[in-house]
Amino acid sequence: MIYAVLLRGVNVGGIRKVAMPDMRRVLESLGHTDVATYLQSGNAIVTTDESDPGSLERRIEKALQTDLGVDTHVLVRTHDELSAVIEANPFPGPVAEPKFQHVVFLASEPTAEARKKIDPGAFAPDEVRFGDRAIYVRYANGQGRSKLTPSVWERLKVAATARNWNTVLELARRTAEG
């Protein structure tokens, strides 16, 4: 199996610093092969015999804590899952500003009650749409000026990590076999 590994909140604002060579070393120490990182924001691609995503996430979290002292959530996605996220993009037309469109990956589906805590209309002019273990966000003026901060996603009581559209596309490309 080839997985994209997504670390939550690393190398942002000087907290949870993880050097990418260290991340590769930790992932390789777990027996994963073809390990490659992408950017400095906690993205990696691994090939593994592990077929249980939840188990894989927990093993990586534990190794990061033990080997690097980094306490963070880890989410993994397959090529098919990333492709489904791309296909389900709820915003019509081409993505004119990929850096203004993000996908917030969720560890699991939030409850209906938790979803009610996020009113998409409250964040205009930014746009929010729920997907399958994902939230699609289109920022009108960029993430830095938005009211859609990580604290909003924390209302869902589900581990979450965001990636911009270019990163989502690249992770899908890198997880494609062949």
Solvent accessible surface area in square Angstrom, and as a share of the most:
residue,aa,sasa,rsa
1,M,106,0.47
2,I,37,0.19
3,Y,1,0.00
4,A,0,0.00
5,V,0,0.00
6,L,0,0.00
7,L,1,0.01
8,R,47,0.17
9,G,25,0.24
10,V,1,0.01
11,N,49,0.25
12,V,90,0.52
13,G,81,0.78
14,G,49,0.47
15,I,102,0.52
16,R,90,0.33
17,K,148,0.63
18,V,5,0.03
19,A,51,0.39
20,M,5,0.02
21,P,81,0.51
22,D,50,0.26
23,M,1,0.00
24,R,78,0.29
25,R,118,0.43
26,V,0,0.00
27,L,0,0.00
28,E,94,0.42
29,S,78,0.50
30,L,39,0.20
31,G,56,0.54
32,H,6,0.03
33,T,77,0.45
34,D,109,0.57
35,V,19,0.11
36,A,39,0.30
37,T,24,0.14
38,Y,40,0.15
39,L,96,0.48
40,Q,116,0.52
41,S,43,0.28
42,G,0,0.00
43,N,0,0.00
44,A,0,0.00
45,I,11,0.06
46,V,0,0.00
47,T,38,0.22
48,T,14,0.08
49,D,149,0.77
50,E,37,0.17
51,S,86,0.55
52,D,67,0.35
53,P,55,0.35
54,G,21,0.21
55,S,28,0.18
56,L,0,0.00
57,E,29,0.13
58,R,149,0.54
59,R,93,0.34
60,I,1,0.00
61,E,47,0.21
62,K,150,0.63
63,A,11,0.09
64,L,1,0.00
65,Q,87,0.39
66,T,102,0.59
67,D,66,0.34
68,L,48,0.24
69,G,55,0.53
70,V,11,0.06
71,D,105,0.54
72,T,13,0.07
73,H,93,0.41
74,V,2,0.01
75,L,3,0.02
76,V,2,0.01
77,R,4,0.01
78,T,21,0.12
79,H,59,0.26
80,D,111,0.57
81,E,53,0.24
82,L,0,0.00
83,S,34,0.22
84,A,59,0.45
85,V,11,0.06
86,I,43,0.22
87,E,148,0.66
88,A,59,0.46
89,N,33,0.17
90,P,53,0.34
91,F,8,0.03
92,P,112,0.70
93,G,55,0.53
94,P,130,0.81
95,V,38,0.22
96,A,95,0.73
97,E,85,0.38
98,P,38,0.24
99,K,122,0.52
100,F,53,0.22
101,Q,2,0.01
102,H,17,0.08
103,V,0,0.00
104,V,1,0.00
105,F,0,0.00
106,L,1,0.00
107,A,39,0.31
108,S,55,0.35
109,E,78,0.35
110,P,10,0.06
111,T,90,0.52
112,A,74,0.57
113,E,114,0.51
114,A,8,0.06
115,R,84,0.31
116,K,151,0.64
117,K,104,0.44
118,I,4,0.02
119,D,84,0.44
120,P,54,0.34
121,G,57,0.55
122,A,54,0.42
123,F,12,0.05
124,A,66,0.51
125,P,91,0.57
126,D,11,0.06
127,E,52,0.23
128,V,1,0.00
129,R,100,0.36
130,F,46,0.19
131,G,21,0.21
132,D,114,0.59
133,R,65,0.24
134,A,0,0.00
135,I,0,0.00
136,Y,4,0.02
137,V,0,0.00
138,R,73,0.27
139,Y,7,0.02
140,A,47,0.36
141,N,83,0.43
142,G,10,0.09
143,Q,84,0.38
144,G,84,0.81
145,R,199,0.73
146,S,17,0.11
147,K,127,0.54
148,L,2,0.01
149,T,57,0.33
150,P,80,0.50
151,S,66,0.43
152,V,3,0.02
153,W,16,0.06
154,E,95,0.43
155,R,99,0.36
156,L,2,0.01
157,K,165,0.70
158,V,26,0.15
159,A,21,0.16
160,A,9,0.07
161,T,7,0.04
162,A,38,0.29
163,R,16,0.06
164,N,46,0.24
165,W,13,0.05
166,N,75,0.38
167,T,6,0.03
168,V,0,0.00
169,L,72,0.36
170,E,33,0.15
171,L,0,0.00
172,A,7,0.05
173,R,152,0.55
174,R,84,0.30
175,T,1,0.00
176,A,45,0.35
177,E,142,0.64
178,G,127,1.22
